[in-house]
């Protein structure tokens, strides 16, 4: 028997493209603007959200039959807050400098619309396994956009990837800089993240006309 049925596979694959939480559902835009100036920060945020959403969906699914409806939002906030604290402590223990950069934004995972939305829309009505897959899929779709945006912003804005100079040295004028290339400082500004996300949305809708909304 296959580990993943066709329906289970769609829970992971659909959010990567035609049901992406950022480009289709327009959720989680704030972090896409704020932390994608560096690829490393984008990757860490993507992994953090994947852990919180995957585990959070499982916990909410396990508790779904005993959570009083009147306090379900409070319970969801407690669950996600506890998981975010775990992420924050792990970052402080193993990546302290990065944790200082992401400190505020890691805390804001608690109010991430994607997480609370999946708790409400899926985990409260499905079993732990499918809820876990749904959480991983939506977090992967979210993280994919963050990583793509972070890749282009750091590459074109700083000439580096993960802090490594890949286009040459702008001081000694080696690599591309020797032929007059200059870093685009605008790529490091938050508005450019929105423009990059907009370009991704444009490409996505050009590829799949069914995603174009009717006025």
N, C-alpha and C positions, 0 to 999 in steps of 0.2 A: 504494500500500500504506500502510495507516495506521501511524503511528509507534508507537502503543500498541495492542496487542491487548486483548481483554476481560480476559484473565488479567493482563496487565501493568497495566491500569487498576485492577484489584482490589488489586494490591500497594500502590497509593497510597491508594485510597479506604477499604479495609477498616479500616486502623488508625485512621482518623479517627472511627470510630463503633463498630461492633459487634465490633471486635477491637482496641480501644484498649489500648496497653501499660500505661497507668496504671489506667484504670477497669475493664478486663476482665482483663488479665493481672496486675494489681497489682504492677507494676514501676516503679522510679524514683520512689517515693513520697517519699523523703528530700528531694530537691531541690524537690518540690512544696510541702513544708512549710517549707523553709528560705529560699527566695529569692523567694517570690511576694508579699511585702509591698509591692513596687513593680512596676508594670507594665513599666517599662523593663528592670529586671533579668530579668523573666520572658521578655521578647522576646529579649534578648541570649543568655540561656541556651538558649532554643529554637533560635535560629539557630546557636549554637555546636554543639549536639548534632546538628543537621541536617548541618552540615559534617563533623563527626567520623564520624558513622554512615554518611553517604552515601559519603564517600571511603574510610573504613575497610572497608566492605563490598566496594568495588571492589578494593582492594588484596588483601584476604584471598581474594577470588574468583580473582584473577589468580595468586595463589600456592598455591591449594588443592591442586594436583597435585604440588607439590614440598615441601610442609611435612610433615615427619615427624610422625606422629600423636602420638608421645610428647611433643613439644615444641610442639604447636599452641597451647596456652594461652599459653605464653611468647611465641610469635610474635605472637599477637593482642594481648597486653599491650604489646609493643614498638610495634606499629603504632598502637594507640590512644594510647599515651603520646606518640609523635612528633606526631600530629595535635593533641593537646591542647596541647602546647608551642607549636605554630604559633598556635592560637587565643589562648593566653595572651599571646604576644608581640604579636599584632595588637591585642588589647585594651589592653595597656600603651602601645602606640604611639599609638592613636587615641581611647581612652576610659580614660584613666589612673584617674580617680576611680572609675569604675564597676568597673574591673579590681581595685581594692583591695577593693571590696565583695564581688565575686564570686570573689576569688582562691582561697580554700579550695574553693569549690564547683566552680569550673572544673577544679581538680585532681582532684576526685572523679568527674569524667566518666570517668576511666580505669576506675573500678570500677562504672560504671553497669550494672546488670543488663540493661537493654534492649540496650545496645551489644554486650556479650559474648554475650548470648542470640541476637541476630541473626547475629553471626559464626558461631556454632555451628550454629544451626538453619537458616540460609539460605545465607550466603555460601560456606560450605564445600561446598555441593552444587549451586550454580547459577552461571551465567555472569555476567560483569561488569555487563552492562546490567540484567538482572533484579535483580541484587544491589543495584545503585545505586537502582533504583526501590523495592525493599523497604526500603532504608535511609532514603530520603527519606520514604516513607510512614509508617514507624514513628516517625521523628523528628518528622514533622508532627503525628501523633496525640499524641505526648508534649508537643510545644510548644503545641498547641491547648489542652490542659488547663491548662498553666502560665499561658498568657495569660488564659484565662477566670478562673482563680483569682486571678491578679494584678490583673485588672481590678476585680473586686468587692472585694478586700481593700484596694486603694489608694483606690478611690472611696468606700467606706463607712468606712474607717479614717482616711483623711487628707483626704477631700474633694477629692482631686486625681486627675489622670490624666497620666502622664508628667511629673509635677511641676507641671502647670498647674492652677490653681484653677478647677474647673468647677462647684462648688456655691456659690461665693461666698467671702467672706473671714470666717473665724471671729472675727477680731480686731475688725473694724469692723461685724460683724454684717450683712453684705450678703448678697444671694441667699437661699438656703434658711435660712441662719442667722438672718435677720431674723424668721422666723416660729417660732423656737425649736428648729430642728434642731441636733443636736450630733453630732460625729464619734463613731463607735463604736471606741474604742481597743482593744477586744478583737479586732477584725478584724486588727490588726497582730501579734497573738500567733500563734505556730506552730500551736497546737491549732485555731485557727479555719480554717487552711488545710485541715486534715483534715476539718473539718465541711463546708466548701465542696465538697471532693472527694466526700465522702459524699453530699451533696445532688445532685451531678452524676450519681453512680452510681445514686441512687434514680430520678432523672428518666429516665436511660437505660434502666433495667430496667422502668420503668413504660411506656415507649414500646415496648419489645421484650420481651415476656414470655419469649421463648426464652432470654434471658440470665440468667434467674433460676435459681440453682443449686438442685438437689434435695438435701434433707438425707438 
